[in-house]
Amino acid sequence: MAFTLPALPYAYDALEPNIDKQTMEIHHDKHHAGYVNNLNKAIAGTEYENMSLDDILKVAGKAGNAVRNNAGGHWNHTFFWEIMGPDGGGKPEGELAKAIDEAFGSFEAMKEKFNAAGAGRFGSGWAWLAVDNSGKLVVCSSPNQDNPLMDVAECACTPILGCDVWEHAYYLKYQNKRADYLNAFWNCVNWDKVAEHYKNAK
């Protein structure tokens, strides 16, 4: 069962001026598509061919780098597109807002910790806001296309928000200023979707 590239859930220019149209076109149509195509090649004729993407992530450590990297790339980007939107920004509300205050002291403190995780990730990777096994919110990061759902995760938890800090995600607009990109990212976050992920993760 081959994986397919999901359509971007909004127009390529919907996140401007925070994330530019050209970056979104290349990021979705080239990078994400590449992960999907390479994943299909990597699993062809193997035991992973008929597994769901979530199940592949659970055994990514033994599946080999081609499967691990491309399965992660497909899952991470699908998740990334969904937690952003043209009506993004603002602050979380309700139960999620309360959980953020309890875990970090304030929304601003969480953002600072998240930005530091993204800016401090050496090379390529991702920053995550996630729910740990005790049900508490945590911030962490992962290298390359790894994510917290993998059996090899440095921080095993369930992501509810993620930000791509690979250079291809921001370099056309922000060049080497990753911190500026991370600050702009908050203007794109779809908090309704993040709250839905939080509810499901708990």
C-alpha positions as CSV (number, residue, x, y, z in Angstrom):
1,M,0.0,0.0,0.0
2,A,1.9,3.1,-1.3
3,F,1.8,6.3,0.7
4,T,0.7,9.4,-1.0
5,L,1.4,13.1,-0.6
6,P,-1.4,14.9,1.1
7,A,-2.6,18.2,-0.4
8,L,-1.6,21.3,1.5
9,P,-4.7,22.3,3.5
10,Y,-4.5,25.9,2.4
11,A,-3.0,28.0,-0.4
12,Y,0.8,28.3,-0.8
13,D,0.7,32.0,0.0
14,A,-1.7,31.6,3.0
15,L,1.0,31.9,5.6
16,E,2.6,35.1,4.2
17,P,4.3,37.2,5.4
18,N,5.5,34.8,8.0
19,I,6.3,31.9,5.6
20,D,6.6,32.9,2.0
21,K,4.8,31.3,-1.0
22,Q,8.0,30.0,-2.7
23,T,9.2,28.3,0.5
24,M,5.9,26.6,0.9
25,E,5.8,25.4,-2.8
26,I,9.3,23.9,-2.6
27,H,8.8,22.6,0.9
28,H,5.6,20.7,0.1
29,D,5.9,19.8,-3.5
30,K,9.6,18.9,-3.5
31,H,10.8,18.1,0.0
32,H,7.7,16.4,1.4
33,A,7.0,14.7,-1.9
34,G,10.6,13.4,-1.9
35,Y,10.1,11.8,1.5
36,V,6.9,10.1,0.3
37,N,8.5,8.8,-2.9
38,N,11.6,7.6,-1.1
39,L,9.6,5.9,1.6
40,N,7.6,4.0,-0.9
41,K,10.9,2.8,-2.6
42,A,12.4,1.9,0.8
43,I,9.5,-0.3,2.0
44,A,8.8,-2.0,-1.4
45,G,9.0,-5.7,-0.9
46,T,9.7,-5.5,2.8
47,E,7.8,-6.3,6.0
48,Y,7.0,-2.5,6.3
49,E,5.1,-2.4,3.0
50,N,1.7,-3.0,4.5
51,M,2.2,-1.2,7.8
52,S,0.6,2.1,8.8
53,L,2.9,5.1,9.1
54,D,2.4,5.2,12.9
55,D,3.4,1.5,13.1
56,I,6.5,2.1,11.0
57,L,7.6,4.9,13.4
58,K,7.3,2.4,16.4
59,V,10.0,0.2,14.8
60,A,12.0,2.9,13.0
61,G,15.2,2.1,14.8
62,K,15.5,-1.4,13.3
63,A,14.0,-0.5,9.9
64,G,17.2,1.1,8.5
65,N,18.0,4.7,7.8
66,A,16.1,5.0,4.5
67,V,12.8,3.9,6.2
68,R,13.5,5.8,9.4
69,N,14.4,9.1,7.7
70,N,11.6,9.1,5.1
71,A,8.8,7.8,7.3
72,G,9.8,10.5,9.8
73,G,9.9,13.1,7.0
74,H,6.4,12.1,5.8
75,W,4.8,12.0,9.2
76,N,6.5,15.2,10.5
77,H,5.5,17.3,7.4
78,T,1.9,16.0,7.3
79,F,1.7,17.1,11.0
80,F,3.4,20.4,10.4
81,W,1.0,21.5,7.6
82,E,-2.0,20.7,9.8
83,I,-0.9,22.7,12.9
84,M,-0.6,25.8,10.9
85,G,-3.1,27.9,9.0
86,P,-4.0,31.3,7.6
87,D,-6.1,32.2,10.7
88,G,-3.3,31.2,13.0
89,G,-1.6,33.1,15.8
90,G,-3.0,34.4,19.1
91,K,-3.0,32.2,22.1
92,P,-4.4,28.8,23.1
93,E,-7.5,28.8,25.3
94,G,-9.3,26.5,27.7
95,E,-7.8,23.3,28.9
96,L,-4.7,23.6,26.7
97,A,-4.0,27.1,28.0
98,K,-4.3,25.9,31.6
99,A,-2.0,22.9,31.0
100,I,0.6,25.2,29.4
101,D,0.5,27.5,32.5
102,E,0.8,24.5,34.8
103,A,3.7,23.0,33.0
104,F,5.7,26.2,32.1
105,G,4.3,29.0,34.3
106,S,3.0,31.0,31.3
107,F,2.4,30.9,27.6
108,E,5.3,33.2,27.0
109,A,7.6,31.0,29.1
110,M,6.6,28.0,27.0
111,K,7.3,29.9,23.8
112,E,10.7,30.9,25.1
113,K,11.5,27.3,25.9
114,F,10.2,26.0,22.6
115,N,12.2,28.7,20.6
116,A,15.3,27.8,22.6
117,A,14.8,24.1,21.7
118,G,14.5,24.9,18.0
119,A,17.3,27.4,17.9
120,G,19.6,25.1,20.0
121,R,19.0,22.0,17.8
122,F,22.4,21.7,16.1
123,G,22.0,21.1,12.3
124,S,18.7,19.9,11.1
125,G,15.7,18.8,13.2
126,W,12.5,19.7,14.9
127,A,11.2,21.4,18.0
128,W,8.2,19.8,19.7
129,L,5.5,20.6,22.3
130,A,4.3,17.2,23.5
131,V,2.5,15.2,26.1
132,D,4.7,12.8,28.1
133,N,3.7,9.5,29.6
134,S,2.4,11.2,32.8
135,G,0.1,13.5,30.8
136,K,2.3,16.6,31.4
137,L,3.3,19.0,28.6
138,V,7.0,19.0,27.8
139,V,9.2,20.8,25.2
140,C,11.9,18.8,23.4
141,S,13.7,18.6,20.0
142,S,14.8,15.8,17.7
143,P,17.5,15.5,15.1
144,N,16.9,15.1,11.3
145,Q,13.5,13.6,10.6
146,D,13.2,11.8,13.9
147,N,10.2,12.5,16.1
148,P,9.1,11.6,19.7
149,L,6.9,8.7,18.5
150,M,9.8,6.7,17.3
151,D,11.3,3.8,19.3
152,V,14.7,5.7,19.1
153,A,13.3,9.0,20.4
154,E,15.5,10.9,22.9
155,C,12.3,12.1,24.5
156,A,9.4,9.6,24.1
157,C,6.1,11.5,24.1
158,T,3.2,12.4,21.9
159,P,3.6,15.6,19.8
160,I,0.8,18.2,19.8
161,L,2.8,21.0,18.1
162,G,6.0,20.9,16.0
163,C,8.2,23.2,14.1
164,D,10.6,22.3,11.3
165,V,14.0,23.8,11.8
166,W,15.7,22.4,8.7
167,E,17.1,25.2,6.6
168,H,14.8,24.4,3.8
169,A,11.9,25.5,6.0
170,Y,13.1,29.1,6.3
171,Y,16.3,29.9,4.4
172,L,14.8,31.7,1.4
173,K,13.2,34.3,3.6
174,Y,15.2,34.3,6.8
175,Q,18.6,33.1,5.6
176,N,20.6,32.1,8.7
177,K,18.3,33.8,11.2
178,R,16.5,30.8,12.6
179,A,15.4,32.7,15.7
180,D,13.5,35.2,13.5
181,Y,11.7,32.3,11.7
182,L,10.8,30.7,15.1
183,N,9.3,33.9,16.3
184,A,7.3,34.3,13.1
185,F,6.1,30.6,13.3
186,W,3.8,31.5,16.3
187,N,1.8,33.8,14.0
188,C,0.8,30.7,11.9
189,V,-0.1,28.2,14.7
190,N,-3.7,26.8,14.5
191,W,-4.4,26.5,18.2
192,D,-7.7,24.7,17.6
193,K,-5.8,21.9,15.9
194,V,-3.2,21.8,18.6
195,A,-5.9,21.6,21.3
196,E,-7.4,18.7,19.4
197,H,-4.1,16.9,19.4
198,Y,-3.8,17.7,23.2
199,K,-7.2,16.2,23.9
200,N,-6.3,13.0,21.9
201,A,-2.9,12.7,23.4
202,K,-4.2,12.7,26.9
